[in-house]
Amino acid sequence: MALNLNKDLKAYYSIKEVADMFGLTPSTLRYWEREFPHLKPHVGNGQVRQYTKDDIESLRVIHNLVKVRGFKLSAARKMMHANRKGVDKSVTIIEKLTEVRDHLTELKNALAEIR
């Protein structure tokens, strides 16, 4: 049997871990589960929620629409229902552009220190 070098072997994440990833409270995640029907983490024994990577990807899109771009929940729900692939793509593009902007800002600050 070959050694698996993939460090990201975790199949499920707890609600606390996911809430920390997005800077949210667990109650916000439970509320979003009621508002977005496609968001259904596995609920195990004792009502413990277990989020998969797909659930986390859906939450990333919801978080971007609601917390970053400022959409109301109803508008975000409509956008995701009408054009999920388009929303996913636009969120990815916005995140990449934000990374590029942050990198350029760091370069600008580094150049300013040299002068």
C-alpha positions in Angstrom: 0.0 0.0 0.0 1.4 3.4 -1.0 1.8 6.3 1.4 -0.8 9.0 0.8 1.0 12.3 1.0 -2.3 14.3 0.9 -2.4 16.2 4.2 -6.0 17.2 3.8 -7.6 13.8 4.7 -10.4 15.1 6.9 -13.8 14.1 5.6 -16.0 16.0 8.1 -15.6 19.2 10.0 -17.5 20.2 13.1 -19.8 23.2 13.2 -17.3 25.0 15.4 -14.4 24.4 13.0 -16.5 25.7 10.0 -17.8 28.7 12.0 -14.2 29.6 12.8 -13.2 29.3 9.1 -15.6 32.0 8.2 -15.6 34.1 11.4 -19.2 33.3 12.1 -21.1 31.8 15.1 -22.5 28.3 15.0 -26.0 29.7 15.4 -25.5 31.7 12.1 -24.6 28.5 10.3 -27.7 26.7 11.7 -29.8 29.6 10.6 -28.3 29.5 7.1 -29.2 25.8 6.9 -32.8 26.8 7.3 -32.6 29.6 4.8 -30.7 27.7 2.1 -32.3 24.3 1.4 -29.3 22.9 -0.5 -27.1 23.3 2.6 -27.6 20.1 4.5 -24.6 18.9 6.6 -24.8 15.3 7.9 -26.3 15.2 11.3 -25.0 12.3 13.3 -25.8 10.9 16.7 -26.7 13.6 19.3 -27.5 16.1 16.6 -23.8 16.7 15.9 -23.4 18.4 12.5 -20.7 17.2 10.2 -19.8 19.4 7.2 -18.1 18.0 4.1 -15.9 19.9 1.7 -19.0 20.5 -0.6 -20.9 22.0 2.3 -18.0 24.3 3.1 -17.8 25.3 -0.6 -21.5 26.2 -0.5 -20.9 28.2 2.7 -18.1 30.0 1.0 -20.4 31.2 -1.7 -23.2 32.1 0.8 -20.7 34.0 3.0 -19.4 35.9 0.0 -22.9 36.9 -1.1 -24.2 37.8 2.3 -21.3 39.0 4.4 -18.8 40.3 1.8 -21.1 41.7 -0.9 -24.0 42.6 1.4 -26.9 40.8 -0.2 -30.0 40.0 1.8 -30.6 36.3 2.5 -33.6 36.2 0.1 -31.5 37.8 -2.7 -28.6 35.4 -2.1 -31.0 32.5 -2.1 -32.6 33.6 -5.4 -29.1 34.1 -7.0 -28.0 30.7 -6.0 -31.2 29.0 -7.2 -31.2 30.8 -10.5 -27.6 30.6 -11.5 -25.5 28.5 -9.1 -22.6 28.0 -11.5 -22.4 31.7 -12.4 -22.4 32.6 -8.7 -19.7 30.1 -8.0 -17.6 31.5 -10.8 -18.1 35.1 -9.8 -17.2 34.4 -6.2 -14.0 32.6 -7.3 -13.1 35.6 -9.6 -13.7 38.1 -6.8 -11.6 36.1 -4.4 -8.7 36.0 -6.9 -9.0 39.7 -7.6 -8.9 40.4 -3.9 -5.8 38.3 -3.5 -4.1 40.2 -6.4 -5.2 43.6 -4.9 -3.7 42.6 -1.5 -0.5 41.5 -3.1 -0.2 44.7 -5.1 -0.8 46.7 -2.0 2.0 44.8 -0.2 4.3 45.5 -3.1 3.4 49.2 -3.1 4.1 49.4 0.6 7.4 47.6 0.2 8.4 50.1 -2.5 7.4 53.0 -0.4 9.7 51.8 2.4 12.7 51.6 0.0 12.4 55.3 -0.9 
